[in-house]
């Protein structure tokens, strides 16, 4: 019986995404379907898409997180945005009922972290 592939997205497509996460996810391509990349910078997004499309030709790019979360039917989002954005990005993912893996820290304040845990 074939295992279902997990549909994931990446938000924050900078250097860390391009050098670390995209190559690692490509090694898991038999189990992971990268369906979305999201970054506010069209240039950074374009660089990430050029790499991602070598493994996942159908990956879609977004410059707005809300549009990405609405459109792709994601199982999980990998949050690689700058640390000050983590609380808001993680909350948006959780509100959309999308599991989220966040590069450290979870949030910028203890209160924000507690809210996310709730």
C-alpha positions as CSV (number, residue, x, y, z in Angstrom):
1,X,0.0,0.0,0.0
2,X,1.5,3.4,-1.0
3,X,1.9,5.9,1.7
4,X,0.2,9.3,1.2
5,X,2.6,12.2,0.6
6,X,2.5,15.1,3.0
7,X,1.6,18.4,1.3
8,X,3.8,21.1,2.7
9,X,4.6,24.7,2.1
10,X,7.5,27.0,3.1
11,X,7.0,30.6,4.2
12,X,10.2,32.6,4.2
13,X,12.2,31.7,1.2
14,X,15.5,33.3,2.0
15,X,19.0,31.8,2.3
16,X,18.1,29.2,5.0
17,X,15.3,27.8,2.9
18,X,17.3,27.7,-0.3
19,X,20.5,26.2,1.2
20,X,19.1,23.9,3.9
21,X,15.4,23.1,3.7
22,X,14.8,22.7,0.0
23,X,17.7,20.3,-0.5
24,X,16.5,18.3,2.6
25,X,12.9,18.2,1.4
26,X,14.1,17.1,-2.0
27,X,15.7,14.0,-0.3
28,X,12.2,13.2,1.1
29,X,10.4,13.8,-2.2
30,X,9.0,10.3,-2.1
31,X,7.1,11.3,1.0
32,X,6.8,15.1,0.7
33,X,5.0,17.1,-1.9
34,X,6.2,20.8,-1.7
35,X,3.1,22.6,-3.1
36,X,3.7,26.2,-2.0
37,X,6.5,28.7,-1.4
38,X,5.6,32.0,0.1
39,X,7.8,35.1,0.5
40,X,7.0,38.8,0.6
41,X,10.0,39.4,-1.7
42,X,9.3,38.4,-5.3
43,X,13.1,38.1,-5.9
44,X,13.6,35.7,-3.0
45,X,10.5,33.8,-3.9
46,X,11.7,33.5,-7.5
47,X,15.1,32.1,-6.4
48,X,13.4,29.5,-4.2
49,X,10.9,28.5,-6.9
50,X,13.8,27.9,-9.3
51,X,15.3,25.4,-6.9
52,X,12.0,23.8,-5.8
53,X,10.7,23.3,-9.3
54,X,13.6,21.0,-10.1
55,X,11.9,18.4,-7.8
56,X,8.3,19.7,-7.7
57,X,7.4,21.3,-11.1
58,X,4.0,22.2,-9.9
59,X,4.9,24.2,-6.8
60,X,3.1,27.5,-6.6
61,X,4.6,30.8,-5.4
62,X,2.8,33.4,-3.3
63,X,3.8,36.8,-1.9
64,X,0.9,36.8,0.6
65,X,0.5,34.2,3.3
66,X,-3.3,34.3,3.5
67,X,-3.6,33.5,-0.2
68,X,-1.2,30.6,0.2
69,X,-3.0,29.2,3.2
70,X,-6.4,29.5,1.4
71,X,-5.4,28.0,-1.9
72,X,-3.2,25.0,-1.4
73,X,-4.8,22.5,1.0
74,X,-1.6,22.2,3.1
75,X,-1.0,19.6,5.7
76,X,1.9,21.6,7.2
77,X,3.8,24.9,6.7
78,X,7.5,25.4,7.5
79,X,8.0,28.9,8.9
80,X,11.4,30.2,8.0
81,X,10.5,33.9,8.3
82,X,12.6,36.4,10.3
83,X,12.1,35.8,14.1
84,X,10.0,38.9,14.7
85,X,7.4,37.6,12.3
86,X,7.1,34.1,13.8
87,X,4.2,34.7,16.2
88,X,1.9,36.3,13.5
89,X,2.9,33.7,10.8
90,X,2.5,30.8,13.2
91,X,-0.9,32.1,14.4
92,X,-2.1,32.5,10.8
93,X,-1.1,28.9,10.0
94,X,-2.8,27.5,13.1
95,X,-5.9,29.6,12.5
96,X,-6.1,28.1,9.0
97,X,-5.8,24.6,10.6
98,X,-2.4,24.0,9.0
99,X,0.2,22.3,11.1
100,X,3.3,24.5,11.5
101,X,7.0,23.8,12.1
102,X,8.7,27.0,13.2
103,X,12.4,27.8,13.1
104,X,13.3,29.1,16.5
105,X,11.9,31.0,18.3
106,X,8.3,30.1,18.4
107,X,7.4,33.7,19.1
108,X,9.0,36.9,20.3
109,X,7.4,37.0,23.7
110,X,6.3,34.6,26.3
111,X,2.7,35.9,26.0
112,X,2.7,35.3,22.2
113,X,4.2,31.8,22.7
114,X,1.5,31.0,25.4
115,X,-1.2,32.2,23.0
116,X,0.1,29.9,20.2
117,X,0.2,26.9,22.5
118,X,-3.4,27.5,23.5
